[in-house]
Amino acid sequence: MPRIAPFRALRFDPSHLPDAAKVIAPPYDVISESQRAVLEAQHPRNIVHLDLPRGEGDAKYQHARELLDAWIAEGSLREDGEPAIYRYEQTFSFDVGNGPRTYVRKGFYALVELSPFSERVVLPHEHTLSGPKVDRFNLIKTTEAHFSAIFALYRDPRGEAEAALERATSGAADVDATTPDGCRHRLWAVTEPAAIAAVVHAMAPKQVMIADGHHRYETMVALRDALRPKGAAPGSVQADFGPMFFARAEDPGLLVLPTHRMVHGIAQERLDRLADACQPWFHVEMGRENDAASIGERLRREGEVAVSFAARWPKCDQTLWLRLRKDADLSRLGPPTLGCLDVSVLHGLILGPVLGIGAEAMAKQQNLAYSHDLGETLARVSNGDVQAAFLMNATKVNQVLDACEAGFVLPQKSTYFQPKLATGLVMQKLRAGEPLAE
């Protein structure tokens, strides 16, 4: 089971950079080119300069290394004096369709001993592509630093790890910053030996699942063997560990957004016969709902009864509703665990057999586009940017955990946790051959 450890994080020094909101950023893989330019202009020390460096080819990785060394030398970045576990809270407001609600998502950063997915200590829940792994491998190897952590979930019904951290973080936060999106980020460095020991003990029997950061985790594992000095015992040096953010699966502050599927580049006749082709598995009905509010409300209502989807086409006022039949033959999906997952049903019964989007095309996103915003998705359909859209409910956390614990990996874009972790709050300077800080 997971071996976690405190560490001396590399962090922005508040005496040099008092407003942390100006130097943190979303993860590199969700930053658009326009947002990248905004973050770069926001502050010359914004983490995006390191995590998404400018330049061509390998030169950009060397550029990031030179910037990192300069920021450390000038004191903008410094390593904490004591090993710590870092409690992190994000407070944010979000409207999932029935009015804004305030959420507080809690968790903590620690190092985790790296192990391949085959050992089933750390579980994946989605398939990944090779391209992003190559980029992260080159960046981490060149800079010898982890700028962002893996986001992982663990089950803890009694909240033992969180209880230990609650007691240790009753005072003012070490970092308290609100980013332009309205999200408040608070961070506490927990150095008390008793609190750290309690968290390590509580996590020892757990199994953890990656919620976000599959590419980065696989990159860390690949780097582990490449960077560990010859003769060093496994688990004895920093190369064997990587930073991870742990969130409790039962946390009421966890918010998962739906990921709607938009299709393009497929034979129109397949879409024309969609309703008839779905009859063996679904109750099929045409509805008058045609705006985000009414579609979203019916989706939630239908989803409480059974796996349900809505489909929209350009120049059509009506919506096709598909609700899974109780007597549907789901054998092609595999075990029952997958038959209750919206994303598995959509991919396994509709996108593949009915629309002819094969596994390879799905992996390369040749015929699919994605959006977490229902209004944006409907607008793209209305504008004719896509041939059709399948509108979905969000995947439930416990369903994803059940599937992963049973040994299954879900299609890409199965979950989207809102908000993303902030990059730049907690980093690690990787001294691969050195033992863990004590």
CORMOBEL-V342068 format. One line per field, one symbol per residue. ss: DSSP state (~ for helix, > for strand, _ for the rest). A space follows every 50 residues. Layout:
ss = ???
This chain:
ss = ___>>_>__>>>_______~~~__>__~~~__~~~~~~~~~~_____~~~ ~_______~~~~~~~~~~~~~~~~__>>>____>>>>>>>>>>>>____> >>>>>>>>>>>>>___~~~__>>__>___~~~~~~~~~~~~~~_>>___> >>>>_____~~~~~~~~~______>>>>_____>>>>>>>__~~~~~~~~ ~~~____>>>>>_~~~~~~~~~~~~~~__________~~~>>>>>>>>__ _____>___>>>>____~~~~~_~~~~____>>>>>>____~~~~~~~~~ ~~~____>>>>>>_____>>>>>>______~~~__~~~~__~~~~~~~~~ ~_______~~~~~~___>>>>__~~~~~~~~~_____>>>>_____~~~~ ~~~~~____>______>_____>___>>>_________
